[in-house]
Amino acid sequence: MATSCFASPLLARDSIEGQRLLNNGTPSLAQNDQLSDWAESMAARLKRFWPGDKSIADHSGAGSEPTLVPSADSYDLDDANLRAQGHEAALQRRFSPLAAIGLGFSITNSWVGYLSNFGQNLIYGGPQVVVFGLLVATAVQWIITLGLSEVASAFPSAGGQYHFAYILAPTKHKRFAAFVVGWMTLLGWWIVTCSGMSLCAVSIAGIVNFWQVTTPAFEPLHYEADQIAACPLFLSPKLIPKFTQATLFFSVTGFFIVFCMLLGLKKQTQPNSFITQSGLGTSGWSPGTAWVLGIGNALYAYGGTDGAIHIAEEIPRPGKNIPLAMNLTMFIGFVTAFPMSLAIMYGIRDIDAVLQSSLPSAEVFYQISQSKGITTFMMSW
């Protein structure tokens, strides 16, 4: 019925109940009362969720069912979906599917994220954990992403996880569940944002140290990087969709440039046994514990894959486009981060030098290219 247009649990519940009563054959007096209550409930909900100037088309042909027909633009159903969840649309739908993918990947940026912390996995278990830990982390995060995509397709809302928790939790625990999940989500985004700003500052400091420039007074300021990153949001909010598309283009282009340069400049290649060899970790943890820690560390490459959820009210057809953006973010992340991890592990020459470096990615690039200028160029992406 028309309830499928809204993906509303309330309407779906009434529809199922009414169908059950109708399928029971000739109704009794009690069932007649139930049918009457059901019809009134459906009418009241439809009146609330669908504006009065929209028509309900009743196709009287065999097997046909009534459907809601928007009389204005294609956004009517999207707005009606929000009304079915209990609030009105308040934002313009400026994002295209490509812009949503750009937003998701500009937050995740998997290959850059993994270059920033793979050195810790080298400590945990050597190249084996760097490469295969990322594979396990990909599987884990993609399962989570698929689950979130399913819920987001049914209840597209900028609130995201806390809204899902409120809708799906038992009535008795709705408020508490939404409160806890909301604060966990907020803390998670704070941590991801701070880590991104710290990464920018650490990278700048690492490149300065890589060139052995003595600057005692040099101290990167995290809040300055934060202000630079937030500028587009306040100075030109209408251009944010184009900005996210540009960041997607530059990141993927940067990956291809860096990846091809690593393959073209390397003078030697490590054997396959070097990648699969166990016991190269120096952390002191047992192999099992080190592996678990390595997987957790590799998950940083996919931090923020749910970013597209939070623009569900700014994109047309969010029930389709948000899951698409989330899963393509995961796909692009994997096909960039995994080949990069293979390139640096097959090209590395001296693990100890990488572990002692203040910026392991720069040290690996230098070992492969043997040029500080080329290394700095690759690090600039």
Secondary structure, DSSP 8 states (H G I E B T S, - for coil): -THHHHT-HHHHHHHHHHHHHHTTSS--HHHHHHHHHHHHHHHHHHHHHS-TTSEEE---STT---EEE-SS-TTHHHHHHHHHTT----S-----HHHHHHHHHHHH-HHHHHHHHHHHHHHHHTHHHHHHHHHHHHHHHHHHHHHHHHHHHHS--TTTHHHHHHHHS-GGGHHHHHHHHHHHHHHHHHHHHHHHHHHHHHHHHHHHHHTT---TT----HHHHHHHHHHHHHH-GGGHHHHHHHHHHHHHHHHHHHHHHHHHH-S----HHHHH------S-S-HHHHHHHHHHHHGGGGTTTTGGGGGGGGSSSHHHHHHHHHHHHHHHHHHHHHHHHHHHHHH---HHHHHHSSSHHHHHHHHHH--HHHHHHHHT-
